[in-house]
Amino acid sequence: MPDRGNRDFRKMYINSQNIVMALSGATNNWISAGKTAATRTGTAKNDQFHGIKGDVLIGGAGDDIYTLWNPNVTVIEKGGEGVDTIEVQYYGTIKLPDNIENVILSHERATGATGNALANLMIAGKTGATLDGGAGNDVLVGGAGADVFRVQAGNGSDVIYNFQSGWDAVNLSGYGFTSFAQILAKSVQAGTDVVVKLNSSETLTLRNMSLKSLTAADFNMPLNTPAPVATDKLLTQAGQGWNSNGWFVVNNAWGSSALTAGVDYTLNSAFSTSDMTRGTTFNWSYPLTTTDQRILAYPELIFGTSPHNAAGNPTDTSKVFPVQVSNLSKLTVDYDLSYTGNKGGFNVAYDIWFANSPTATGTSAVTTELMIWLHKGGFEPGGTAVGTYTNGDFSATIYHTGTYTALVADKEWTKGSIDIADIVSKLKTMGIMSDSEYLRSIELGAEVASGTGSMTINGLQINVETKDANGVSKAMSIDGTGATLTQPSDAVKPVPPIDLLDTSGRVIGTQKIELSTTDKTIVSKYDIGGNFTGSDVTTKEKGYGLVQHFDRTYKLASAEKIMLNADGSTQTIFYDGNWVMKNATKVTTDAKGQVTTQYYDAKWMPSGMDIKVDEGNGSTMIKHYDAKWALTGAERVVVSGNITTTYHFDTSWKYTGIDKLIVNSDGSRTYQHLDAASKLQSYDVVKLADGVETTTHYNSKNAITGIDKMSARADGVLVTQSYDASNKLIQNIFVGTDLGDKVVGSATNAHIYLGLGSDTFSGSSGVENIHFNTAIGNGDVDTLLLFNSTKDKIVLHHDIFDQIGVGNLASSAFVKGTMAMDADDRIIYDSATGSLYYDPDGSGSAQQILFAHITPTSGFGAGNFVIM
């Protein structure tokens, strides 16, 4: 069976009858999968099928494995024909066909499986899944998510492995249990297992579980929560609220309209009206689900008046909010929380609302909804991950879409202090928020999607400091008793430095935001020694956005003009430091999500196109076209869990091979390379340890063919040492930074990628290939010392030197002198000064570009150049 990441699928699973659940044997026959739906019939061997939409797959006598990439696949198996397994590689649920013994939920969003009449083995995956074994004495295996195990009277005695108390839940149906006490009365500790006697003929076994660790929430029963201390108010109806001292307690059931309160769910809150920030407790009970998880409720404590609360806040006499972000000097929240229940079915989060004015209401007034998730639960936030945030011990991943932004903490934070002002500053640097917005309210609650739960706010305090137009500070501390004026802070908190990365993701310095408004942003850049290297200026012009890049002498190096066209496409024009257009792109996204990127040269002549189509189920098709819109190739990229598979096609849609990336449980990566027959040709294993990334290359017979070791020098230059199968050093590769690097060759063969900046390379005794693969013409002129024309090469990359062609440089394209003499000349070598120029049109009107100085050497000519 295929690798399943960190789950051991060869583990022995034993059902309630002490029978070892059989796994499918090793595959020894592969049934070819086509591009279109078909009927595919297996053999008497152990067959491996891959099912696409519309396929009919018919197994044989052996142990067959069916990898299904679409729910609309028909699987047919006869009884008694081996031990068969379905591997689900699509989003959603599955009902096992007859005569299939096992199911594995491998897709990252496979959310459920229902068994058949056999004794099934059912294994959940990375996301929360609902497993229902159906009839038979089944074995249900939990995964990494918050799983639900459905057990129904009359369907046999099931066994559950990997049950996570407080995270997973058992849903018993038809047994008459109405309380957790009744379940405990029927439960015993049998060795390392818990056995529940469900009725006279059926049991439920939880393997490797302590009876003492189980709670009512594990069976979705009402929680026995203690009464909150010193409460004088209880709200029992959905939608009820109470306002006191500027705070609201709200039984917010905004997503429960399809359910009936008191029948399908309950929601209540208990609190003290004199201080809602001490001991306020929310309790809820909702149906268990993993297949349609959406937010059903957000029982919450509110301070301020959000854009969605048109009624205002009559008990807020301090008028702390609204406050404009530009006037916000400090904003922290100190809190202490406790919660219990089906912890996978809810999160615990702040919900902070910003608007375009102090008073506007409704969705159109919202500029930012900022959520801070302190407890994640078993579901994902909206949007996509766009960055990370760290402040002291607190770290989080940033998700964003539209006006919604969520910081999801990397671990549980039940107690602590959150610096909201610092988070807002981070979001401003990312272009997500601006100084013109108004903070309207801070809310704290639990977003509920499934199951039972309870949350208590043991303590909550807001600390805010503002400055008025005259620079006068005002500081307040707000808790459940109201707002209190405090002493403004005298010290100004330093702005933390922001890392500056090069194109390979390495830190090469820092950047500082000098100005950030809605219309203009100025960012200064510094190298790792603190020296100023240049600046980026982004401005909002009439009809377009403009990004200008200046060097350390404040001379323009390059620029981009970004326009949103009437058809919804985005057009970007790239310029050099003289405002000469270099190239352009146009990106269009249609209603179905297809993304088309068109490429143009400096004369607006089409140079190519890419079309990217999201096919669903983790599959993306990318098609490449040349300047005449002729297909040049394509890839289908399929992401499933820890495996990314890339299928390659040629211009006639002939399948040419596969590249597969597997992220292993120890953090290492395996890259497999398969041919057009899906036969393994070679693979690479990449491991990082002690600052050295080691790539070991293997052939199809697991023999080592070579090793690469990559590390970074103190100045940021990457050095890769390549060894052959006998561990003999055969080659060095140097990759420069975006600054001025100094690189010395070696006694072995070497490839040198100097990168941006004015770099200096000194040759040595080895055969050396100096690559020019970054933009030229921006004042970056490299110096090549001790170049040996008898052995060394200058490698020009065609995407930069795009008017030469590829391969060896033609002798007619090389000229000695100070300028091009005819239309074929492209590389000009001034032997008197050692200057090297590139002229894209020879004797035409385009300006020649100085890109290097080389030590004058005899015999230097076209033979020293290669274009790739």
N, C-alpha and C positions, 0 to 999 in steps of 0.2 A: 504493500500500500504506500501511497506517497507520504512525504514528510508532512507532519501536521504542526510544526512549530514546537511550542513548549508542552504540548499534551502528549502523553505516552499512550499511543493507540495499541501497543502490544502488551499493555498491562493486563493482568488476569482479572476479569470481571465475573463474579459468581452471583447467580440469582437466588431467590428465596428457597428454591428446591435443592440448593447446594450443587447446581449444575454450572460448569464453566461455560460462559457464553463464547461460542466459537467466532473467530474472526475470519475474514476471507483470506485464502492463501495467497502467496506471492503470484503476481501476474506473470504469465508466460506467453500471452498472446494479446496483441493490440489490434483492435478493430478500427480501421481508418475512419476518421471523421471528415465529412465533406463540407462544402460551403453552403449547400442547400439541404433542405430537409429530405430525408430518405428513410427507408426501412433498412435497418442494419441487423444482421443475424449473427449470433455468436457461434462458438464451436464447443467441443467437449472439453477444451482447455479452460484455464483461468483467464477469462477475457477482461480487457479494459476497454470500456466504451466511453465516448465523449458525446453528450447529447446537446444539440442545438434546437431551436424552436421548430416544432413540427416533426421531429424525428420519432420513429418507432423503433425501439431497441428490444431485440428478442434474445434472451440469454440462452445458454446451453447447459450442459451437465456439470460444468466446472464451477469454481468459486469466482463469480463475476463481480466486477466493480464498475458502477455507473457514475461517472462524473457529469452532473447535469448543470448546464450553463443557462438554462431557461426553464421556467415552470411548465411550459407547454411541451413536454416530452412524455411519450407513452413508453413505459417499461413493462415488458411481459416476461414473467418467469413461471415455470411449472414447479409444482411441489416436489420436494425431494431432490432438486437439482443443485446441489452444492450450497455453500454459505455465501449469500449475496449481499452486497453493500451498495448503498447510494450515498454519494458525496454531493452535498448541495453547494453549488457555487453561484447562487443567485440570491437576490434580495427577496425575502418573504418566507413563506411556510411551505410545508410539504405533508401530504398524506401518503404513507407508505403503500405502494401497490401490493397486491397479494403475493405471497411467497418470497418477499424480500425480508431478510432477517435484520439487517443493521442499517443505521443511517448516521451520517456524520455531517454536522452543520459547519462547513468550512468557510463560507462567505462571511465577511465581516458584519453583514446585516441580515444573516439568515435568522429569522426570529421565531421559528417554531416547527415542530414535527409531531404528527399523530401516527401511532403505530397501527398494525393490523392484528389479525387473530393469532399470529405467532408470538413466541417469546422473543421480543425485540431487544437489541442493544442500541440505545439512542444517545448520541454524544453532542452536547451543545458546544458552541464556539466562543468567539470573543465578545459577542454582544448578548444581552439578555434574551433568552429564548423560552418559549413555553413548550414543555415536553409532556405529551400524553401518550402513554404506552398502549392504550386501548386494551383489548383482551389479551390474555396470556400473562405469564409471570415475567415481567419485563425488568430490564436494568436501565436506569436513567442516569446519565452522567452529566453533572453540571460543568459549565465552562467559566470563563472569566467574568461574564456579565451577571446581572441580577436575574436569575432564572426562576421560572414558575413550573412546578411539577404538579400536573393534574392527575388525581387518583380518584376513580369513580367506582362505586360499589358494583360488584358483579364482574369486574374485569381482572380478577386474579390478585396475586400478592407481588407487589413491585419492590425493587431495591433501588435506592438512590445513593450514588457516589458523589463525592466532592460537594456536599451540601454546605453552604456558607451561612451560618446562623446570623440573622440580622441583615442579610443581603438577599438571599434566596427565600422562596416561600413555597409551602405545600398547600394546594387547594383540594381539600377533601370534599367529595360530593356524594350524597346519598347514604351517609353513615349516621346521620342524626346528631353530630356533634354541634353544640351551640356555644361552647366555652373552651378555653384552653385547659381549665381544670379537668374537664371531662377527658380530654386527650391525655393529660398527664396520668390520670387514673388508669388508663389502658396501656401505659408505656412502661417498659422495663429496660434496664441497662444490661445487655447481653454481651459481656466481654467489652470489646471496643465499639460495639454497635448499639444503637437504640432501636428497639422493636416495638411497634404500636400494633396492638390487636384491634383491628378495625371491626370485625364481626366474627362469627363462629368459624368462618373458613378462610378469612383473608387477613393478611398482615402487611404492614409497611415497615421496611428496614432502612435506617439511615446509617450507612457504613462510616466507621471512624468518627463517631459523634458522641459527645457527652450529653446525657439527659439534662444535667444541671445547666448547660449552656443554652438550652432552647428557651424561646420566649413565645408569647402569644402571637407576635407578629410573624413568626416563622410559619404559622398556620393561618394567617390573616384573620385572627380572632381579635375581639376588642381588647385594647390594652388596659392593664390595671395600673394606670398612671396615678401617682399620689396627688392629692389636691394641692394646688399652688398655695404658697404661704401668703397670708394677709390679703386675700381677695375679697372683693365685695360685689363683683359683677360677673354674671355668666351670660354669654350670648350663645344661643343654641340654633339659631336659624341662619341659613346661607344668605349672604348679602348684608347681614346686620353689621352696624358699626357704632362706635362710641367715641366722643371727642372730649378731651380734657387736657388742660395745660398746654395746648398747642399740638397735642398728639392724637392720632386716631388709632383705635383697634378695629380691624375690619375682617369679617369672615368672607374674604373675597373668593367667591366661587365662579369667577368670570368664564371659565371654560366648561361648566357643568350643565349647560342648557339642555343637552340631550338626555340628561339623567334626572331622576326624580328624587328630590331631597327627602331624607327620612326613609326611603325605600332602597335606592341604589347607593346612597352615600350619606354620611353624617359629617358635620363640620361645626366645631364649637370653640369658644375661647373663654378663658377665665382670667381676671385681672383685678388690680386695685385702681380705682379711679383717681386716687391721690398720687399715684406714681406708676404709670404704665410701663416704665422701663425696668421694674423690679418684679420678677415673678410672673409676668404675663405668659400664659400657656395656651397653645393651640393644639387641638386634637382633631384627627380626621380618619375616616375609613372609606376607601374607594375600592371598586372592583380591581382584582389583580389582572394585569395584562402586560404583555411584551410586544404584541404584534401591532398595536396602534397606540404607541405612547405619545401623548400630547398633553400639554399642561391643562389640568382640569380646575385647579384652584391655586390661589396664592394668599393664604391667611397671613396677615401682615400687621406690622406696627409702622405708622407713618408720622413723619414730622415735616411740616410745610404743606404746600398746596400744589399738586402736580397739574400739568395741563389737562389731565383727564378729570379733574375734580372742579367742576364749575361752581360748586356750592361754597367754595372757600373754606377758611379755617377760623371759625368765630372765637375760639379760645386762645388763639395765638396773639397775645398782646405785645410780644417783643418784636414781632415783624423781622425775624432774622432773615428769612427768605421772602422774596427772591433777592439774589445778588448776582451781578454780572461777573463772568469769569475773570475779566480784566482787573476787577477790584478785589479778587479773592487772593489773600496772602497765605492763608493757612486753613486747612480743613482736614481734621482727623476724626475717626470714630473709635472709641474704646468699647469693647463688648465682651460678654461672657454668655455662652450659649450651652444648652444641652438638648439632645434629641435622641429619639429611639424609634423603633418600628422597622418597616421594610425599607431600609436605608437606600436600597437601589431604586425605590419608587419615588423619591423626592430629592430635591436639592435644598440647600439653605443659602440664601443669597440676599445681598443688598440690591435694591432697584432704585437708581438715582436718576431723576428726570431733569433735563435741560430743555429750554424753549427759546423761541426767537424774540420773545418780549416778556416783560414782567407779569403780564396779565392774560395773554392770549390763551385760549382753550381749544381742545380738539386735537386730532391726530396731526393736522397740518401745522400746528404750532410747535410740535416736537422737533428739536434739532438733534438731540442725543438721548437715548435710553442707555445708561451705563449700569450694567450688572456686575457684581463682584461675587462669584460663587465661592463660598467657604467650604461647602460640602457638595461634591459633584453629583452623587447619585449614579444611576445606571443609564442615563441618557445624555445626549450631546446638546451643546448650545447651538443657536442659530448662527449662520454665516460660516466663514472659513477662517482658519488660523492665519493671522497676518503678522504675528510677532510675539515677543515675550516681554515680561516685566519682572524686575527684581528690585526690591528695596529691603535691605537687611536680610532677615530670614524668610521674608515673604516673597514667593515667586509664583508666577502664573503665566498661562498661555492666553494670548489676546485673540478673540474671535470678532469678526466684524462683517456686517452687511447692512446697507442702507443707513438708517439712523440708529441701528442696534449695535452695541458693542458689549462684549462680555469678557471679563477676566476670570479664568477658571483656575483656582489655586491648585498648585501641584500636589498638595497634601491637605489633610483635614486641619481646619483652623477654627476650633471651638472657642478660643479665647485669645484676645490680643488687641492690637491697634492697627488700623489701616489708614495710610496717608492718602486721602482722596485727592488732595491738591496736587500731590506728586504724580498720581496716576493721570490726572487731567493734563499736566505738563507733558507727560509722555505721549498722550494721545494728540496733543497739539503738534508735537514734532513729527508725528506720523501723518498729519493732515486730516485727522479724523474729527478733531474738535477745534474750536476757535475762541478767541477772547470775547467775541460779540455775544455769546450765548449767555442765558440766564439760568442759574441753578434754582430750581423750583421746589424740590422735595427730596428727602432721603427716606427710603422705605426698607424694612427688614422683614423677611418672611421665608416661607418654604414653598417652592413651586412643586405641586403634587401631580404626579402622573398615574400612580398605581399604588394600591395597598393601603395599609394602616400606618399611622405615625403620630408622633407628638413632638412638639418643640417648645422649649421654655427659654425665655429671655431673662437670664439671671441678672443682667446689668447692661445698660447701654447709655453712652454719653457722647454727644457731638461737641467738638471744639472747633470754633470758626473764628477767623480773623480777617477783617476786610479793611480796605483803604478807600477813602472818598476822593473826590476830584482834587482836593487840596493836599492829599497825601497823609491825612490824619487817620491813624489806625483805631480800630474798634475790635475788641476781642470778647467773645462770649462762650460760655459753657452751658450746654443744654442737656438736661435729663428729664425724667418724668415729672419733676416738680416745677419745671419751667426753665427760663433762661436767666443766667447770672453773668453780669459783666466781670471780666477778668483783665489782668494786666497784659497789654499787647507785648509780644516778643520783641526784644531789642535787636537781636541778631537776625540777619537775613540768611535763610538757608541756602547754601551754595547749590548751584545747579549741577547735578552729576554729569560727568563727561559722557559723551556718546561715542562709541567705538566707530572708527572709520575702517571699512573693509575694502580690500581689492577685489578683482573679479573672481578670485578663487576662494573668497570668503575668509581670508586671513586678516587679522588686525594689523594695520600699518600706521595707525595714528588715531587722532580724535577729531571730532567736529563740534563746533559750538554755534548755536543758533543766536545770531546777533539781533535779528528782527523777525517777528512772526505776526503778520496781520492777515486779514482776509484777502488782501490784494498783493502782498509782497512778503517773501521770505528770503533772508540772507543767512547763509551758513558758511562759517570760516572753517578751513581744514588745516590740521597740523600733523607733522610726522611724529614718529615714536619718540623723537628727541625734543618735541615741543616747538619745532620750527614751523612757521607759517608756510604752507605750500600752495594755497589758492583758496578760491571761494566759489560757491554756487549761488546764483541769484534767480529765484523763481518769481515771476510777476504775472498778474492777471491783466492781459491786454484786452482791447476791444475785439471780441470775436475769437480770441485764441489765448492759450497759455504759452509763456515763453520761459525756457530754462537756459541760462547762460553760465558757462564754466570759464572761470578766469584763473590764470596761473599765479605764481607767487609775486610777479611784478605787476599784477592787476591787468595783464594783457589778455584779451579774449582768446580762449583756446578752442572752444567749440560751442555749439548751441543747438537747441531743438525747439521747433515751433509745433505746438500741439493744438489741433482743431477738432471740434465736434461738428460733423457735417449734418445737414438737414435729414439725411437718410438714417441717422443714428450711428454711422461709422465714425471711427477715430483716425485722423490723419496726422502723421508725425513726419516733419521734414528735418533732416539732419544737415547742419552747416559746419564748415570749418571755421578757423579763427578769423578769416577774411570775409565771412558771410557768403562764401561760395557753397552752393548746395552740393552735398556729397551723395545723398540718396534719400529715399522716403519709404514709408510704409502706410498702408491703409488697412485697418482692422474692422471687420464687419461681423456682427453677431446677429443671426436671424432669430425668428420667433421660436424655432425648435432648438436653439442653443448651438447651432453650427457656427464655428468661428473661422472666418476666411481672412488670411493675411496676404495682401498683395505687396510685392516688392518692386520698387522702381529705381532706376539709376539717376544720375545727376541731370539727365535730359528728359526725365519723366517717361522714359521708355520702360515698358515692363521687363523685369528681370527674373520674375518667378512668382510662385504662389504656393501657399500651404493651406489645406482645408482640414480642419479638425472637427470631428463629429463624435459627440458623446453617445455611445450605443447603449448605455445603461448597463447595469450589472457589473460595474467596474471596468467596462471595455471602452476604449477610445481608438478611433481610426484616424490616422494622419496621412494625408495624401500630398505628394510633392509634385509640382509642375514647373516646367522651364518657362522661358520668356514667351514662347509661342503656345503656352497652356498645354503642352504635351506632358503626359505623365512621366515622371522620372523615377518613381518608386513610391512605396507606401509601407506603413507599419500599423499593426493593430497592437495596442498596448492594453494588457489586461492585468488589473490589480486585484489580488485576492489575498487578504490577510497579509502575511509576511512575504508573499511571492509576487513579483512583477514579471510578467511574461511579454516579450515583444516578438511578434511574428512579422517577418520581412517578406515583401513582395516586389517583383520586378515590374517593368513597364507593361507587361502583358498580363499582369496579375498572377504570375506564376509564383508559387510559394517557394522561397529560397532558403529559409532557415529560421531558427529561433534563438533569441538570447533570453536567458532567464536569470533574474536576480532573486536570491533568497537571503533574507535577513535572519540570521541564526540567533538562537536564544542567548548566546554569550556575547552578542553585539558584532560578531564577525559577519562578513558578507560573502556569499558564494555566487559567482557568475558562471552560468553554464552556457555553452555554445553548441547548438545542434544544427545539423544540416537539413536539407530539404526533405529528407526521409525521417526527420525527427530523431536521428541517431546522434548520440553525444559524440562530439569531436574533441572537445577540450573543456576545461573549466579552470577558474581562478578562485582562490580563497584569499580574502583581504582581512587582515587583523591589525589593530592599533594597540600598541603597548609602549609605554615610556617615551612618548613623543615620536615614535617611528612607526610608519605604516608599512607593513610587509605584505606584499602580494606574491603568493606562490602559484605558479602555473603548472597545470597537470595536463597530460594527454588523456585520451579516452580509457586508457588502461591504468589510470591512477598513478602513473609514473611522473615524477617531477621533471619538467622541461626547463625551468628557469625560475629566478626569484628577483623581485624588485623591492628595494628598501628606500622609502622616501621619508625625509625629515626636513625641517626648516632651520636655516642658519639664523644667527642672532639678528641679522639685518632683514629677515623675512624671505630671502631667496630660498626656493625649494630645490633640494638636491635629491635626485633619484639614482641609486646605484643598482645596475642590472648585472645579475650573475647567471652563468649557464648552469646546466644540470649537474656539473661537477663542482659547483660553488666557486667558479672562477669569475672574477670581475671582468666584464666585457664592455661595459658602456656606462657613461654618466650622462644624466640629463639635468640641466639647470633651467629653472623657470623664475624669471625676475619679477619684481614687484612693479607697482605703478610709479615708483620713484627712481632716482638715478642710481643704478646698481653698478657694482664692480664685480666682474666674474673673471676668474682665471681658469683656463682649460686644464686638461689632465693628460696623463700619459696614455690613457685608453681612449677609444672612440667616444665622442661626446656630441650631444645636441644641446644647443643653447637658445632658449627663448627669452630674449631680453625684456620684452614687455614694454609698457609705456615709460616715459621719462628718458632723459639723455644718459644712456648707459655706456660703460666702458668694458670692453672685452679684450683680454690678453691671451693670445694663443699659446699652446704648449706643443709637446711632441706628438700627441695623438691626432687622429683624423677628426676634424671638428666641423660641425654643421651649424651655422648661425642663422636662426630663424627670425624673419620679420613678419610677425602675424598680428600686429596691432596698428592702429591708425597712424599715418604719417602726415606731415604738413602742419603740425601744431607746435613747432619749435623744438620737438624731440628729435635730436640728431645723435645717433650712436657713434662711438669711436671704436674701431677694430684695430688692435695693435698686434704685431707679429703674425699677421695673416700669411699663411703659406700657400701660394697659388698652386703648388704641385699636389696638394692633398686636401685642402680645406674647401668647403662649399658655402655659398650664401643661398639660403632657401627663402624664396619669396612666396608668400601665401596668396593664392589667387583672389580671395575675397577682398584683399587690400590692393594688390597689383592686378586689377581685373581687366586690363587691356593688353595683356601679353599672351595669354594662352597658358597651357600647362605642359610640364615636361622640361626638357633641357632648353635653355635659352638659345634661340636662333642667333647665329653670328651676325645676321643682318639687323638684329634688334639691339646690338651692343655697339657703342661708338665711343672712341676716345676724343675728348675735347671738352668744350665748355657748354655746348648746346647741341640739340638734335639737328641733323643735317637733312634728313628726309622723313617721309611719313612712316617708315618702318621702325625708326629708332625709338627705343623705350628706356634703356639703361644707359646713362651718360657717365663716363668716368673721366674726371679731370686728373690726369696723372701728375700734374704739377703740384696740386694741393691735396690729392687723395680724396676729393669730394665725389660722392656717388649721388646721382639724381635719378628720379623716375619721371618720365614724361609720358602721360597717358595717350597723347596723339602725335608724338613725334614732332615734326615741323609745323604742326597745326597751331591753333590759337591758345590751347591750354598751357598753363604755366608749368614748368618743370619743378619738381619738389626735391629738395635736399633731404636725404634720409640717413646718410652715414658718412663718416670720414674713415678712410682706410690707409694704413701705412703703405706708401708706394712700394710696389713689389713687381719684379720682372715676371713676365708670363701671365699676368692677370688679364682675364678676358671673359668672353661669353661662356667658356667651359667651366667657369667657377660658379655659375648660377643654375639653380633648379627652381622651377615654379611648381607648386603643388596646391 
